Amino acid sequence: MTSAKQNILLLLLMGVSPIMLILFPKIMPRFDLPLIIMLVLMIVFPFAFHSQTMRWSTVLYTGMFICFFLSYVRILYLSDINIETLKKLLRWIIYAYAVVLIIQIACFYTGLPIFNKINIDITHGFPRLNSCGPEPAWTARMIVLIMFFYICLCDYIKGYKLSIKELFVEDKKVCVSFLFVLIMCGSTTGLVLGGVLLARFVNLKSLFYVLFIILALLIIGEQAGISSFSRLAKFIPAILTLDQDTIMQADGSGASRIIPTLNAVKYISLGSFDGWVGHGVDFDQSILKLGGITTNGGALSLWINHGVIVQFLFWYFVFSICTIKGEWISAALCFLFITGGITLNLQVLWFMLVLFITFKYIVRNNESIYNNLNNINNE
C-alpha cells in the first residue's frame, strides 16, 4: 500500500494495461467509444477553458482506470471462462472475506497485531474492520455485489429464481459467510445495500423468512454491540429531512457519502457555459466542505468539474452495463453506488463494472453455445 492507501500491485497492473490495447487494437464500440470520448473531453475542456486548474495526475489516473477496464474486457472476450468457474470463484472470495474478518476480530480481542488492517476503526466499541477490502464500507459494498452475482448465477443454472429458503438450504456456508461479513464489518452502508438485496426475495410466500432474518440480525447486532444498526435507525429518518445538520448528527460517516451530492446540486446548471464544459479539474474540492473538511461533488462531481456532457456520458456508460433484464436490483445497487460517494477514480466503481460485464459475457456466451448445439442437433 502507498501512503494514500493505494494498492501498489493494482497501480502497476493499471500502468501496463495499455499493452493489451496495443496487442488487440480492434475497437469495441460499445465499451471503447463512450470511455475514450469522455476521457478526451475531460482533457480538452479544462485545458481549453480552465487551464490553470489542469492536473495531469488526476486525468492520468482516470486514463489508467479506463485502460485497465478496456484491457480486462479484451482478456475476458478471449477467455473460455464458464458459469461454474465464475460461481466457484465468487464462492471462494466470499469465504476469503469471512476467514480474514474472523482472523482480524480474533487479533483485536487477543491483543495481537490486526492482520491486513486498512482504514479500520477500533476506538468506538465493536471494531469496524476491513477484511479483504480497502475499508469497512467498501468491504460491505463489495461483498453485497459478489453475493448478488452469486445468487444470479445460481438462478441461471437452476432456470428460475430461487426463494430465500432454497438459497439458504443449498448454500448454507456461502449465506452464513456473507451475513457474517455484512454484519461484523460494522458498515451502515452495507446494511442498506444488504436490505436492498434482501428485498429481491420479498413476496407473500417468503415474507415470514425475510422478517425472521431481519429480526435475527437486529438481535445479533444489538447483543454484539455493533453500532451500525443503531446508526442506520437514526440515519434513514434523517435522510428524509434532507437537512444537512440533521444528517450529520445522525451519522457522520453516512453523511460524508450523501451530503456532497446535496451540496453539489447548487453548482450545476444547463444555463451557463461552465455548466456544459465544467469549472475545471477538481473544482468541486475547492468549493465543497463538510464540517470544514474538503469533499468532492459526489454523484455530480463530473458535472461540476467537466460539464454535463461528460457527466451524462459517464451515467450512460455505467447504467448501460450495470442493468440486467428482469433484475431491478442491478439498477438499484448501481444507483446506490453512484449516489453513495463512489466517484470515477475509485476502484470500487470499476470493480462493479468488471463484475457486471463478466456476468453478462458469460451468460451470453453460454446461451450462444447452447443455441449452436441445438442447431447442430436439429440438423
C-alpha positions in Angstrom: 0.0 0.0 0.0 1.1 3.6 -0.7 0.8 6.3 2.0 -2.5 7.2 0.3 -3.8 3.6 0.9 -3.5 2.7 -2.8 -2.6 -0.8 -3.8 0.8 -0.9 -5.5 0.1 -4.1 -7.4 -3.1 -2.6 -8.8 -1.3 0.6 -9.8 1.4 -1.5 -11.6 -1.2 -3.5 -13.5 -3.1 -0.3 -14.4 0.2 1.1 -15.7 1.0 -1.8 -18.0 -2.6 -2.4 -19.1 -2.3 -0.2 -22.3 -0.2 -3.1 -23.7 -3.3 -5.1 -24.2 -4.9 -2.2 -26.2 -1.8 -2.2 -28.4 -1.8 -6.0 -28.9 -5.5 -6.1 -29.6 -6.3 -2.7 -31.3 -9.7 -3.7 -32.7 -12.2 -1.2 -31.5 -15.1 -2.5 -29.3 -17.5 0.4 -29.9 -19.9 -0.4 -27.0 -17.1 -0.1 -24.4 -14.3 2.0 -26.1 -16.1 4.9 -27.6 -18.0 6.3 -24.6 -14.9 6.0 -22.3 -12.5 7.4 -24.9 -14.8 10.3 -25.8 -15.3 11.0 -22.1 -11.6 11.0 -21.4 -10.8 13.3 -24.3 -13.4 15.8 -23.2 -12.0 15.6 -19.6 -8.7 16.7 -21.1 -9.9 19.2 -23.7 -12.5 21.2 -21.7 -10.3 22.1 -18.7 -7.2 22.6 -20.9 -9.1 25.0 -23.2 -11.2 26.9 -20.8 -9.7 26.5 -17.3 -6.0 25.7 -18.0 -5.0 26.9 -14.5 -6.9 24.0 -13.0 -5.3 21.3 -15.2 -3.9 18.5 -13.1 -2.4 15.9 -15.3 -2.0 13.4 -12.5 -5.8 13.3 -11.9 -6.6 12.9 -15.6 -3.8 10.3 -16.0 -5.2 8.3 -13.1 -8.7 8.3 -14.8 -7.0 7.2 -18.0 -5.3 4.3 -16.2 -8.6 3.1 -14.9 -10.1 3.3 -18.3 -7.2 1.4 -20.0 -7.3 -1.2 -17.2 -11.1 -1.8 -17.8 -10.8 -1.9 -21.6 -7.9 -4.3 -21.3 -9.9 -6.5 -19.0 -12.8 -6.6 -21.4 -10.5 -7.8 -24.2 -9.0 -10.5 -22.0 -12.5 -11.6 -20.9 -13.7 -11.8 -24.5 -10.7 -14.0 -25.4 -11.3 -16.4 -22.4 -13.4 -19.5 -22.1 -14.5 -18.9 -18.5 -17.8 -20.6 -17.8 -20.6 -20.2 -15.3 -19.5 -22.9 -12.9 -16.0 -21.4 -12.8 -17.2 -17.9 -12.0 -19.6 -19.3 -9.4 -16.8 -21.2 -7.7 -14.6 -18.1 -7.8 -17.2 -15.9 -6.2 -17.9 -18.6 -3.6 -14.3 -18.7 -2.5 -14.0 -14.9 -2.5 -16.9 -14.8 -0.1 -15.2 -17.4 2.1 -12.0 -15.4 2.0 -13.7 -12.3 3.2 -15.2 -14.2 6.1 -12.0 -16.0 7.1 -9.9 -12.8 7.1 -12.5 -11.0 9.1 -12.6 -13.8 11.7 -8.8 -13.6 12.0 -9.0 -9.8 12.4 -11.6 -10.0 15.1 -9.6 -12.7 16.9 -6.5 -10.4 16.7 -8.4 -7.5 18.1 -9.8 -9.4 21.2 -6.5 -11.2 21.9 -4.4 -8.0 21.6 -2.4 -9.3 18.6 -1.5 -7.1 15.7 -4.5 -6.9 13.4 -3.9 -8.8 10.2 -4.3 -6.8 6.9 -5.6 -3.7 8.7 -6.5 -0.8 6.3 -8.6 2.2 7.4 -10.1 0.4 10.4 -11.9 1.9 13.4 -11.3 0.2 16.7 -11.9 3.1 19.0 -15.7 3.2 19.1 -17.0 0.0 20.7 -17.2 -3.0 18.4 -14.3 -2.8 15.9 -15.1 -1.8 12.3 -12.7 -3.9 10.3 -11.9 -4.1 6.6 -11.4 -7.9 5.9 -10.1 -8.1 2.3 -11.4 -4.6 1.3 -9.7 -1.2 1.4 -12.0 -0.1 4.3 -15.1 -1.4 6.1 -17.7 0.5 4.0 -16.0 -0.7 0.7 -15.9 -4.2 2.1 -19.6 -4.1 2.6 -20.3 -2.8 -0.9 -18.0 -5.5 -2.5 -19.5 -8.4 -0.5 -23.1 -7.4 -1.4 -22.1 -7.1 -5.1 -20.4 -10.5 -5.1 -23.3 -12.1 -3.3 -25.8 -10.6 -5.8 -23.9 -12.1 -8.7 -23.6 -15.4 -6.9 -27.4 -15.5 -6.5 -27.9 -14.6 -10.1 -25.6 -17.4 -11.2 -27.5 -19.9 -9.0 -30.8 -18.7 -10.6 -29.4 -19.0 -14.1 -28.1 -22.5 -13.5 -31.5 -23.6 -12.0 -33.5 -21.9 -14.7 -35.7 -20.0 -12.2 -35.4 -17.5 -9.3 -34.6 -19.3 -6.1 -36.5 -18.5 -3.0 -34.6 -17.3 0.1 -35.3 -20.7 1.7 -33.9 -22.7 -1.3 -30.8 -20.5 -1.5 -30.0 -21.0 2.2 -30.6 -24.8 2.1 -28.4 -25.2 -1.0 -25.6 -22.8 0.0 -25.6 -22.5 3.8 -21.9 -21.8 4.1 -22.0 -19.1 1.5 -25.0 -17.4 3.1 -23.6 -17.6 6.6 -20.2 -16.2 5.4 -21.9 -13.4 3.6 -24.1 -12.4 6.5 -21.2 -12.6 8.9 -19.1 -10.2 6.9 -22.0 -7.9 6.2 -22.9 -7.6 9.9 -19.5 -7.8 11.5 -17.6 -5.3 9.3 -19.8 -2.6 11.0 -20.9 -0.7 8.0 -24.2 1.2 7.9 -23.9 1.4 4.1 -23.6 -2.4 4.0 -26.8 -2.8 5.9 -28.7 -0.6 3.4 -27.3 -2.5 0.4 -28.0 -5.8 2.2 -31.6 -4.7 2.7 -31.9 -3.9 -1.0 -30.5 -7.4 -1.8 -32.9 -9.0 0.7 -35.8 -7.1 -1.0 -35.2 -9.3 -4.1 -36.7 -12.2 -2.3 -39.8 -10.5 -0.7 -43.2 -11.9 -1.7 -46.1 -13.2 0.3 -44.6 -16.7 0.4 -41.2 -15.6 1.7 -42.3 -12.7 3.9 -42.0 -14.8 7.1 -38.5 -15.9 6.3 -37.4 -12.3 5.4 -38.9 -10.9 8.6 -37.3 -13.7 10.6 -33.9 -12.9 9.1 -34.2 -9.1 9.8 -35.3 -9.8 13.4 -32.4 -12.2 13.9 -29.9 -9.7 12.5 -31.2 -6.9 14.7 -30.9 -9.1 17.8 -27.4 -10.3 16.9 -26.3 -6.7 16.2 -27.8 -5.4 19.4 -26.2 -8.1 21.5 -22.8 -7.8 19.9 -22.8 -4.0 20.4 -22.5 -3.3 16.7 -23.2 0.4 16.2 -24.1 0.2 12.5 -27.7 -1.0 13.4 -28.4 1.9 15.7 -26.8 4.3 13.3 -28.9 3.1 10.5 -32.1 3.5 12.6 -31.2 7.2 13.1 -29.8 7.8 9.6 -32.7 6.8 7.4 -35.2 9.2 9.1 -32.5 11.9 8.9 -32.0 11.5 5.2 -35.7 12.0 4.6 -35.5 15.5 6.1 -32.7 16.5 3.5 -31.3 18.7 6.3 -27.6 18.5 6.4 -27.2 19.2 10.1 -29.7 16.5 11.0 -27.9 14.0 8.7 -24.6 14.9 10.2 -25.8 14.4 13.7 -27.4 11.1 12.8 -24.2 9.5 11.3 -21.1 11.4 10.2 -19.8 8.6 8.1 -23.1 8.2 6.2 -23.3 12.0 5.8 -19.9 12.1 4.1 -21.4 9.9 1.4 -24.7 11.7 0.9 -24.1 15.4 1.7 -21.5 16.1 -1.1 -24.1 15.3 -3.7 -26.7 17.5 -1.9 -24.2 20.3 -1.8 -23.2 19.9 -5.5 -26.8 20.5 -6.7 -26.3 24.2 -6.1 -23.4 24.4 -8.5 -24.8 22.5 -11.6 -26.5 24.3 -14.4 -27.6 24.0 -18.0 -27.9 27.7 -18.4 -24.2 28.7 -18.2 -21.2 27.9 -20.3 -19.4 26.3 -17.4 -22.4 24.1 -16.9 -21.6 22.5 -20.3 -17.8 22.4 -20.1 -17.2 22.4 -16.4 -15.3 24.6 -14.0 -12.0 22.7 -14.2 -10.2 19.7 -12.7 -11.1 19.1 -9.0 -13.0 22.4 -8.9 -15.6 20.8 -6.6 -12.9 20.2 -3.9 -12.3 24.0 -3.8 -15.9 24.9 -3.0 -17.5 22.0 -1.2 -16.9 21.4 2.5 -18.3 19.0 5.1 -17.6 20.1 8.7 -14.5 22.1 7.5 -13.2 19.0 5.5 -12.8 19.2 1.7 -15.1 16.9 -0.2 -15.9 16.2 -3.9 -19.2 16.7 -5.7 -20.4 13.1 -5.1 -22.7 11.9 -7.9 -22.4 15.2 -9.6 -18.7 15.6 -9.4 -18.1 15.2 -13.1 -20.8 17.8 -14.0 -19.1 20.4 -11.8 -15.6 19.7 -13.0 -16.1 18.7 -16.6 -19.6 19.6 -17.6 -22.9 18.0 -18.3 -21.8 16.2 -21.5 -19.1 14.3 -19.6 -21.5 13.6 -16.7 -24.2 12.1 -19.0 -21.6 10.1 -20.9 -20.5 8.6 -17.6 -24.0 7.8 -16.5 -24.9 6.3 -19.8 -21.9 4.0 -19.8 -22.3 2.9 -16.2 -26.1 2.2 -16.3 -25.9 0.5 -19.7 -23.5 -2.0 -18.2 -25.0 -2.3 -14.7 -28.5 -3.2 -15.7 -29.7 -6.8 -16.1 -33.0 -7.6 -17.7 -35.6 -8.7 -15.2 -33.3 -7.7 -12.2 -34.4 -4.4 -10.8 -31.8 -4.9 -8.0 -29.0 -4.4 -10.5 -30.1 -0.8 -11.3 -30.8 -0.2 -7.6 -27.4 -1.3 -6.5 -25.8 0.8 -9.3 -27.8 3.9 -8.3 -26.8 3.5 -4.6 -23.1 3.1 -5.5 -23.1 6.3 -7.7 -25.1 8.4 -5.2 -23.2 7.0 -2.2 -19.9 8.7 -2.8 -18.4 6.3 -5.4 -16.7 8.5 -8.0 -14.8 7.9 -11.2 -11.3 7.5 -9.7 -12.3 4.9 -7.0 -11.6 1.3 -7.7 -14.9 0.1 -6.2 -16.7 1.6 -9.3 -14.5 -0.3 -11.7 -14.9 -3.5 -9.5 -18.7 -3.1 -10.0 -18.3 -2.7 -13.8 -16.0 -5.7 -14.0 -18.5 -7.9 -12.2 -21.4 -6.8 -14.4 -19.6 -7.2 -17.7 -18.2 -10.6 -16.6 -21.6 -11.9 -15.7 -23.2 -10.6 -18.9 -20.5 -12.0 -21.1 -20.6 -15.5 -19.5 -24.4 -15.7 -19.7 -24.5 -14.5 -23.3 -21.6 -16.9 -24.2 -23.4 -19.8 -22.6 -26.6 -19.1 -24.4 -24.7 -18.8 -27.7 -23.1 -22.3 -27.1 -26.4 -23.7 -26.2 -28.1 -22.3 -29.3 -25.3 -23.7 -31.5 -25.7 -27.1 -30.0 -29.4 -27.0 -30.6 -28.9 -26.0 -34.3 -26.4 -28.9 -34.8 -28.8 -31.4 -33.2 -31.7 -30.1 -35.4 -29.6 -30.5 -38.5 
